[in-house]
């Protein structure tokens, strides 16, 4: 078998724990791109290793971006918990 070791998979999974994402509240099955309806409220969700769980609510895309990218750069997303030491 050429499967990766379970420890490597678990390490990769655990590295994502605490990640945050913004999900817009929109009616119906329409498109949900972040740039559509920037004034729409968003749910901020946190990845717990198994599923996305509610974290907080924000009133707009701009507020979501300030929370997710406090340094102003989308390359460094905020984690929902303090870093491990």
Secondary structure, DSSP 8 states (H G I E B T S, - for coil): -----HHHHHHHHHHHTTBEEEEE--STTS---TTTTTTS-EEEEEE-SSSEEEEEEESSHHHHHHHH-TTS-TTS--BSS----
